[in-house]
């Protein structure tokens, strides 16, 4: 049970909220590789990127030098609706595991979108509105990003067009309806509405879709629609920048009680949650001020870090986006239609890929049934039903806590609880009914996909 010094939930005051985002690239000795123009093979210019992204977001995307970028007051005021978010001591989980480890989690589910995605959605929508645009287009996997963006666009009076991965569109109808409640149009991807969608369906008839497919469709519609730009919920440098509010608040809450974490754990799909959580801690590590063990946890069904290749690849299946250097399984890789949700992306953030390649963090993959077993154990003692994505981090945190039980070490573990799983009950049902499978791609499947990487 909690002592008088450290409460169950550590809250910051509104006045303690970050006033600037932290840009970890400024402290990286090896900067992430630039995006390349697929036609010329040269680094993308601000002018070229401006045809797809909002102008201010292009500046943030290309900024490798400024450590802190001020958060506009309008965005800070919006954040106050649900931030600061709590840092929770998992006393009940610790007691259940009988571990000497101290476990903390940063909970990002206290908003209507149910996840951390709103931190970047409101920022990107704000810059689109400021530029005088009519609306934005995007993709979404499990639906958290699409929900967050529809909420932000509704708040600012922007149109929002969402392409939702087909398997999630069918598995998660309630999240789809939340998007529509906020006024967004939601299209299952791949669709017959775009040239690239029709091409993908012709090549892969009956496909369940992927984030790469949905990105291609959203970019095509943005480029062909006057007054629209494309926005992305993960992977990009700008997104990790906006999500740094998670790590900055976590660090401030820990320092409030003089707590020093030994390890920081986050789920990894494209990198938004993990990057946001670890950025300020990684900054201390890069500057030589502190050391932490940082662990990325990804699904065994889509293991870009642990089985992918560090190379330039297309960010989308339709090959209409710039090339990014990242750990990738190949832009044509279409993951199994499991419940890893928002973690079903073929690649990884260029920032995180560079940090991983430099040996500054580690990665592991976990099977789907093991993830849901951890989710259920957590829900039963901590009173929160976690999202499938978050549960990858829970799995690793429990595993590390059990290692501490074996060794007697009193490690302090911090992990990111990205959101809630109340729209994921079909997945929980499959787990409880014993129908959930653990599809893991073969070496041959991955090799065949990687064989098609662009020659850069």
C-alpha positions in Angstrom: 0.0 0.0 0.0 1.2 3.6 -0.6 3.2 5.4 2.0 2.7 9.1 3.0 5.6 10.2 0.8 4.5 8.9 -2.6 0.8 8.9 -3.4 -1.0 6.6 -5.8 -1.3 9.3 -8.4 1.2 12.1 -8.8 -0.4 15.2 -10.4 1.3 18.3 -11.6 -0.4 21.7 -11.3 -1.5 23.4 -14.5 1.3 25.9 -13.9 3.8 23.1 -14.1 2.7 21.9 -17.5 5.4 22.2 -20.2 5.4 25.5 -22.1 7.6 24.1 -24.8 8.0 20.8 -26.6 11.4 19.1 -26.4 13.2 18.2 -29.6 15.5 15.3 -28.9 17.2 15.7 -32.3 19.0 18.7 -31.0 21.0 16.5 -28.6 21.5 13.6 -31.0 25.1 13.3 -32.2 23.9 11.2 -35.2 20.8 13.0 -36.6 18.0 11.0 -38.1 18.5 10.6 -41.9 16.5 13.1 -44.0 13.4 12.2 -46.0 14.2 11.7 -49.7 12.3 12.6 -52.8 11.5 9.2 -54.4 12.0 10.7 -57.9 15.3 12.4 -57.4 16.8 10.6 -54.4 17.7 13.9 -52.9 16.6 15.2 -49.4 13.1 16.7 -49.5 13.0 20.5 -49.4 10.6 22.5 -47.3 8.9 23.6 -50.5 8.4 20.0 -51.6 7.0 18.9 -48.2 4.8 22.0 -48.1 2.6 20.4 -50.9 1.6 17.7 -48.4 2.0 19.1 -44.9 1.2 22.4 -43.3 3.9 25.0 -43.5 4.7 25.3 -39.7 4.7 21.5 -39.4 7.3 21.4 -42.2 9.5 23.7 -40.2 9.2 21.4 -37.2 9.8 18.3 -39.3 13.1 19.7 -40.5 14.4 21.3 -37.3 17.4 19.4 -36.0 18.9 22.2 -34.0 16.4 23.8 -31.6 16.0 21.8 -28.4 12.8 23.5 -27.3 9.9 24.8 -29.4 7.3 26.9 -27.7 3.8 25.5 -27.5 1.3 28.1 -28.6 -1.0 29.4 -25.9 -4.1 28.2 -27.7 -2.7 24.6 -27.7 -1.7 24.8 -24.1 -5.2 26.0 -23.2 -6.7 23.0 -25.1 -4.3 20.7 -23.3 -5.7 21.9 -19.9 -8.9 20.0 -20.7 -7.1 16.7 -20.0 -3.6 17.5 -19.0 -1.5 17.2 -16.9 -2.1 13.5 -17.0 -1.4 11.4 -13.9 1.7 9.4 -13.2 0.4 6.4 -11.2 2.2 4.1 -8.8 1.0 0.6 -9.5 1.0 -0.5 -5.9 -1.7 -3.1 -6.4 0.2 -4.7 -9.3 3.4 -4.7 -7.3 1.6 -6.5 -4.4 0.0 -9.0 -6.8 3.4 -9.8 -8.4 5.1 -9.9 -5.0 8.0 -8.0 -6.6 10.4 -5.6 -4.9 10.3 -3.5 -8.1 8.5 -0.1 -8.0 6.2 0.3 -11.0 4.9 3.6 -12.3 2.8 4.2 -15.4 1.9 7.5 -17.2 -1.8 7.3 -18.0 -2.8 9.0 -21.3 -6.5 7.8 -21.5 -8.2 10.7 -19.7 -9.7 12.3 -22.8 -12.5 11.5 -25.2 -10.2 10.0 -27.8 -9.0 7.5 -25.1 -5.3 7.8 -25.9 -2.2 10.0 -26.2 -2.9 10.8 -29.8 -4.8 14.1 -29.0 -1.5 15.7 -28.0 -0.4 15.9 -31.6 -3.9 16.0 -33.2 -4.7 19.4 -31.7 -1.3 20.8 -32.6 -1.6 19.7 -36.3 -5.2 20.9 -36.6 -4.2 24.2 -35.0 -1.5 24.8 -37.6 -3.8 23.8 -40.4 -6.5 26.3 -39.2 -3.8 29.0 -38.8 -2.8 28.5 -42.4 -6.4 29.0 -43.5 -7.0 25.5 -44.8 -10.4 23.9 -45.3 -9.5 20.5 -43.8 -7.1 17.7 -43.4 -6.9 14.0 -44.4 -5.3 11.2 -42.5 -5.2 7.4 -41.9 -5.9 5.5 -38.7 -5.2 1.9 -37.6 -7.0 1.0 -34.4 -8.8 4.3 -34.5 -7.3 6.3 -31.7 -5.6 8.7 -34.0 -8.6 9.2 -36.2 -10.8 9.8 -33.1 -8.3 12.3 -31.8 -8.0 14.2 -35.0 -11.8 14.3 -35.6 -12.2 15.8 -32.1 -9.5 18.4 -32.7 -10.9 19.3 -36.2 -14.4 19.6 -34.7 -13.1 21.9 -32.0 -11.4 24.2 -34.6 -14.1 23.9 -37.4 -12.0 21.9 -39.9 -13.2 19.2 -42.2 -11.6 15.8 -41.5 -11.4 12.8 -43.9 -10.2 9.6 -42.3 -9.1 6.4 -44.1 -9.3 3.6 -41.6 -7.5 0.3 -42.0 -10.2 -2.1 -43.2 -9.7 -4.8 -40.6 -10.0 -2.2 -37.8 -13.0 -0.5 -39.5 -14.7 -3.9 -39.2 -13.4 -4.9 -35.8 -13.9 -1.5 -34.1 -17.3 -0.1 -35.3 -17.8 2.0 -32.1 -14.5 3.9 -32.5 -15.6 4.6 -36.1 -18.9 6.0 -34.9 -17.1 8.3 -32.4 -15.2 9.8 -35.4 -18.5 10.3 -37.2 -20.0 11.9 -34.1 -17.2 14.5 -34.3 -18.1 15.1 -38.0 -15.4 13.1 -39.8 -15.9 11.0 -42.8 -14.5 7.5 -42.4 -13.6 5.3 -45.3 -12.4 1.6 -45.0 -9.0 1.3 -46.6 -8.1 0.2 -49.2 -11.1 1.6 -51.0 -12.3 2.2 -54.5 -12.4 6.0 -53.9 -8.7 6.6 -54.9 -6.4 5.5 -57.7 -4.0 4.0 -55.3 -6.7 2.2 -53.4 -8.0 0.6 -56.6 -4.5 -0.4 -57.6 -3.9 -2.1 -54.2 -7.2 -4.0 -54.4 -6.3 -5.2 -57.8 -2.9 -6.5 -56.6 -4.2 -7.8 -53.3 -7.9 -8.7 -53.7 -9.7 -9.2 -50.4 -6.8 -7.6 -48.4 -7.5 -6.5 -44.8 -5.5 -3.4 -45.5 -2.6 -1.8 -43.6 -1.5 1.6 -42.3 0.7 1.8 -45.4 -2.3 1.4 -47.6 -4.4 4.0 -45.7 -1.5 6.5 -45.8 -1.3 6.3 -49.6 -5.0 7.0 -49.9 -5.0 9.9 -47.5 -2.0 11.5 -49.2 -3.6 11.2 -52.6 -6.9 12.9 -51.5 -5.0 15.7 -49.7 -2.8 16.4 -52.8 -5.8 16.4 -55.2 -8.1 18.5 -52.9 -7.6 22.3 -52.8 -7.3 23.7 -49.3 -6.4 20.3 -47.7 -3.2 18.9 -46.3 -2.2 15.5 -45.0 -1.5 14.9 -41.3 0.0 11.8 -39.6 -0.4 10.5 -36.1 3.0 8.8 -35.7 6.4 8.2 -37.3 7.2 11.8 -38.2 9.6 14.0 -36.3 6.9 16.6 -35.7 4.7 14.0 -34.0 7.4 12.9 -31.6 8.0 16.5 -30.8 4.4 17.2 -29.9 4.2 13.9 -27.9 7.2 15.0 -25.8 4.7 16.5 -23.3 4.2 13.0 -22.1 7.9 12.6 -21.2 8.3 16.1 -19.9 5.4 15.7 -17.5 6.6 12.2 -16.4 10.1 13.6 -15.7 8.7 16.5 -13.7 6.4 14.2 -11.6 9.3 11.9 -10.8 11.6 14.7 -9.8 8.9 16.1 -7.6 9.4 13.0 -5.4 13.1 12.5 -6.1 12.4 9.3 -8.0 15.0 8.0 -10.5 13.7 5.3 -12.9 16.0 2.5 -13.9 14.1 1.5 -17.0 11.5 3.2 -19.2 9.2 1.0 -21.3 6.9 1.9 -24.2 4.9 0.1 -26.9 6.2 0.7 -30.4 4.3 0.8 -33.7 5.4 3.9 -35.6 6.9 5.6 -32.5 4.6 8.4 -31.3 4.0 7.1 -27.8 7.4 5.6 -27.2 9.2 8.7 -28.6 7.1 11.1 -26.6 7.7 9.2 -23.4 11.4 8.7 -23.6 12.5 11.9 -25.3 13.6 14.0 -22.3 15.1 11.0 -20.6 17.0 10.1 -23.8 18.1 13.8 -23.8 19.7 13.3 -20.4 21.3 10.1 -21.6 22.7 11.8 -24.7 24.1 14.7 -22.7 25.7 12.3 -20.2 23.6 13.6 -17.3 21.9 10.3 -16.5 21.6 6.7 -17.7 18.4 4.7 -18.3 17.5 1.4 -19.8 15.0 2.1 -22.5 12.9 -0.7 -23.9 10.7 -0.6 -27.0 8.0 -3.4 -27.2 6.4 -4.4 -30.5 4.1 -7.1 -31.7 5.6 -10.3 -32.9 3.2 -10.1 -35.9 4.8 -6.8 -37.1 8.4 -6.8 -35.7 10.1 -3.9 -37.5 12.7 -3.3 -34.9 13.6 -6.8 -34.0 13.4 -8.4 -37.5 13.4 -5.5 -39.9 16.2 -3.9 -41.8 17.6 -0.4 -41.3 17.2 1.1 -44.7 15.5 3.7 -46.8 11.9 2.7 -47.6 8.6 4.1 -48.7 6.4 5.2 -45.8 3.3 3.9 -47.6 2.2 0.8 -49.6 1.3 2.9 -52.7 4.7 4.4 -52.8 3.5 8.0 -53.2 5.2 9.3 -50.0 8.9 10.3 -49.4 11.5 7.7 -48.6 12.5 7.5 -44.9 15.5 5.7 -43.4 14.0 3.5 -40.7 13.8 0.0 -39.4 11.3 -1.5 -41.8 9.7 -4.8 -42.9 9.1 -3.3 -46.4 6.3 -1.0 -47.5 4.5 -3.9 -49.1 4.4 -5.9 -45.9 0.7 -6.4 -44.8 0.5 -7.6 -41.2 -1.9 -10.3 -40.0 -5.3 -9.0 -39.1 -4.8 -9.3 -35.4 -5.5 -7.0 -32.5 -2.2 -5.2 -32.2 -4.2 -2.2 -33.7 -2.2 0.9 -34.0 1.1 -1.0 -33.9 0.5 -2.6 -37.3 2.9 -0.3 -39.3 5.7 -1.7 -41.4 8.3 0.8 -40.3 9.5 2.9 -37.4 10.2 6.6 -36.6 13.5 7.7 -38.1 14.5 9.3 -34.8 13.9 6.0 -32.9 15.5 4.0 -35.6 18.7 6.0 -35.4 18.7 5.8 -31.5 18.2 2.1 -31.7 20.9 1.6 -34.3 23.3 3.6 -32.1 22.6 1.2 -29.3 20.9 3.7 -27.0 17.8 1.6 -26.6 16.7 -2.0 -26.9 13.7 -3.7 -28.4 11.7 -6.9 -28.0 8.7 -8.4 -29.6 5.8 -10.2 -27.8 3.0 -12.5 -28.9 -0.6 -11.5 -28.9 -1.9 -13.9 -26.4 0.9 -13.0 -23.9 -0.1 -9.3 -24.4 -3.7 -9.9 -23.5 -2.8 -12.1 -20.6 -0.9 -9.1 -19.2 -3.7 -6.8 -20.0 -6.2 -8.9 -18.1 -3.9 -9.2 -15.1 -3.4 -5.4 -15.1 -7.1 -4.7 -15.4 -8.0 -7.0 -12.5 -5.7 -5.2 -10.0 -5.3 -1.6 -11.3 -8.9 -0.9 -12.3 -8.2 0.3 -15.9 -8.9 -1.7 -19.0 -5.9 -1.1 -21.1 -5.7 -0.7 -24.9 -4.1 -3.6 -26.8 -1.2 -1.3 -27.8 -0.5 -0.2 -24.2 -0.6 -3.8 -23.1 2.6 -4.6 -25.0 4.4 -2.2 -22.6 2.5 -3.8 -19.6 3.7 -7.3 -20.7 7.3 -6.1 -20.6 6.9 -4.2 -17.3 5.4 -7.3 -15.7 8.3 -9.5 -17.1 10.9 -7.1 -15.7 9.2 -6.9 -12.3 9.2 -10.7 -12.1 12.9 -10.7 -12.9 13.4 -8.4 -9.9 11.4 -10.9 -7.8 13.9 -13.6 -8.8 17.0 -11.4 -8.2 15.7 -9.3 -5.3 16.7 -6.1 -7.1 14.6 -3.0 -6.3 14.4 -1.6 -9.8 12.1 1.4 -10.6 10.1 0.8 -13.8 8.2 3.4 -15.7 5.9 2.5 -18.6 3.5 4.3 -20.9 -0.2 3.4 -20.6 -1.2 5.0 -23.9 -4.9 4.7 -23.5 -8.0 2.6 -22.7 -9.4 -0.5 -24.4 -13.1 0.0 -24.0 -13.5 0.0 -27.8 -11.5 -3.2 -28.1 -13.9 -5.7 -26.6 -14.0 -7.9 -29.7 -10.3 -8.5 -29.0 -10.9 -9.3 -25.4 -13.7 -11.6 -26.4 -11.5 -13.5 -28.8 -8.9 -13.9 -26.0 -11.4 -15.1 -23.5 -13.0 -17.5 -25.9 -9.7 -19.0 -26.8 -10.0 -17.9 -30.4 -7.0 -15.5 -30.4 -4.1 -16.7 -32.5 -0.4 -15.8 -32.5 0.5 -15.3 -36.1 4.2 -14.6 -36.6 5.5 -13.9 -40.1 8.1 -16.4 -41.4 11.6 -15.5 -42.3 10.7 -16.2 -45.9 7.8 -13.7 -45.8 9.9 -10.9 -44.3 12.8 -11.6 -46.7 10.4 -11.5 -49.7 9.1 -8.1 -48.6 12.6 -6.7 -47.8 13.8 -7.8 -51.3 11.5 -5.1 -52.8 13.1 -2.3 -50.8 14.0 0.7 -53.1 17.6 0.8 -54.1 18.9 4.0 -52.5 
